[in-house]
Amino acid sequence: MDEYVKELGKVLRSFDTGRMRKFVQKHKDMYSKEAVFCFENNNDSWLLGAMAKMVMNRTDMSATDRNIAMAILDAMGWDYEIN
């Protein structure tokens, strides 16, 4: 599990939606079918917002990572919490 968490952190810090889709596909057994469907079928804008929310809600992200995530979410008009 520790390796999964580290790998996810690296993917989230990249803010690369293609990388995130590959990560979810690789670890699809860790996600619900609905979550996998959302990651695979929503557009890049939605996925970038979801990634930014994940960055905001992790305790191991740097201030720089959080600032990038805040800027993404602010530009999208999204809040910072995962609902």
Buried (B, 14 or more C-beta within 10 A) or exposed (E): EEEEEEEBBEBBBEBBBEBBBEBBEEEBEEBEEEEBEBBEEBEEEBBBBBBBBBBBEBEEBEEEBBEBBBEBBEEEEBEBEEE
